[in-house]
Amino acid sequence: MLTEKILKLSENVSKKSAEQFERIEKISEQNSLKVLEAFRELKISDAHFKTSTGYAYGDIGREKLDELFAKIFRAESALVRTQFVSGTHALATVLFGILRPGDEIISLTGEPYDTMQTVIGYKKNSPGSLKEFGISYKEIPMRDGKIDFPEIKNFITSKTKLALIQRSRGYSMREPLKISDIEKICSAVKKINSRCITFVDNCYGEFVENLEPIEVGADILAGSLIKNIGGGLAPTGGYIVGKKNLVELASYRLTAPGMGGELGASLGTPRLLYQGLFFAPHVTAQALKSAIFAAGIFSELGFKISPLPEEIRGDIIQAIELKTAENLEKFCRAIQKFSPVDSFAAPEAWDMPGYDDKVIMAAGTFVQGASIELSADGPMREPFAVYLQGGLTFEHAKIAILHAAQEIIS
Ligand SMILES: *Cc1c(COP(=O)(O)O)cnc(C)c1O
């Protein structure tokens, strides 16, 4: 049961959030129109939802879905597949597909997401990493949580093959990029080296604004289907969109040289990917409202949060510095307890593959680990920040967030 105090807090925060919610709804309407127009133009029909088997040559459902993603992202080409096991797999496929021994990549957004560090062979080598293939890596650290623009000219040279740009904050307190930031970065890079490929890790960023990175100068992007763009329905998978020649190179890495994107059975039901895409602008808006609400509640309770409730957002993540391991545990347990699936489980910190610190996660989700569904996680390290994201419905997220707040202050 929620106490009077929490209910009152909830009411206050709801009132204060009204203006932000209205802004989010407007973006959701614009993106819904963008998606609907693409479905109409491409004449999506029941025939595209049929399952395919074996090599699946000429699978019209697979081909149309690629076209749909390309159109929505304003890209030349797309590769949308459940054969990608995760977002990291799609991102790694771009890197291994495009890069060759001796190439150099530069991260413009500081330290990459934990699993990408393992792909790169970041501080220590990891078997099978880019480093093992002779691809060198450098990064421009973020300055006070923001892109260090003046440094770009000191790092990007005529030799730099690819610039890595991470849109979301990941597990860090840095700011997520806004589309306007991505525009500035891409133009700064191209001014120095017009052939340098601008590659955006688009995880958690889809439909947060009314433009996507390709529209402001990115060459290629990749992300996960069990985040924003899957709308909570996609059962697994990842996507790549971008310049035709680059997507093609990635496709040879996903399957095999010569085969590329022309094979790959849908097995399950492709309808879930189509329908999830249709829901995605709305579901992303639900997640954004949930994040804003959580920001409001926890800032009222005196915790350091990022972004602030009124800040314009670049991703769906809300970071809350919970100060102690105990609070982090309480928070995650409450989110789990008020989930539709596995509500009886109590999360414990564990050593996750690809991550350096122990991580505690709450995810009572229909799709295992889907972080467009309400989920919370945080590495067991100072400042014990929890990263809250998702929420298929704002109503559900609100209930869970209020219970988490109550657990922590009681
Ligand atoms: C989620 C995410 C990834 C990929 O993670 P997966 O769990 O493999 O899907 C990569 N980068 C960022 C910033 C992310 O948020």
The ligand as an SDF file (V2000), in Angstrom:
LIG
                    3D

 15 15  0  0  0  0  0  0  0  0999 V2000
   21.6630   -1.5760  -25.1650 C   0  0  0  0  0  0  0  0  0  0  0  0
   22.8370   -0.9040  -25.7140 C   0  0  0  0  0  0  0  0  0  0  0  0
   23.7340   -1.5680  -26.5330 C   0  0  0  0  0  0  0  0  0  0  0  0
   23.5630   -2.9920  -26.9560 C   0  0  0  0  0  0  0  0  0  0  0  0
   23.2190   -3.8130  -25.9190 O   0  0  0  0  0  0  0  0  0  0  0  0
   22.5200   -5.2320  -26.1280 P   0  0  0  0  0  0  0  0  0  0  0  0
   22.1740   -5.6020  -24.7370 O   0  0  0  0  0  0  0  0  0  0  0  0
   23.5200   -6.1010  -26.7510 O   0  0  0  0  0  0  0  0  0  0  0  0
   21.3380   -5.0340  -26.9980 O   0  0  0  0  0  0  0  0  0  0  0  0
   24.8030   -0.8560  -27.0250 C   0  0  0  0  0  0  0  0  0  0  0  0
   24.9730    0.4380  -26.7360 N   0  0  0  0  0  0  0  0  0  0  0  0
   24.1200    1.1080  -25.9540 C   0  0  0  0  0  0  0  0  0  0  0  0
   24.3650    2.5550  -25.6710 C   0  0  0  0  0  0  0  0  0  0  0  0
   23.0210    0.4650  -25.4140 C   0  0  0  0  0  0  0  0  0  0  0  0
   22.1700    1.1320  -24.6630 O   0  0  0  0  0  0  0  0  0  0  0  0
  1  2  1  0
  2  3  1  0
  2 14  2  0
  3  4  1  0
  3 10  2  0
  4  5  1  0
  5  6  1  0
  6  7  2  0
  6  8  1  0
  6  9  1  0
 10 11  1  0
 11 12  2  0
 12 13  1  0
 12 14  1  0
 14 15  1  0
M  END
$$$$
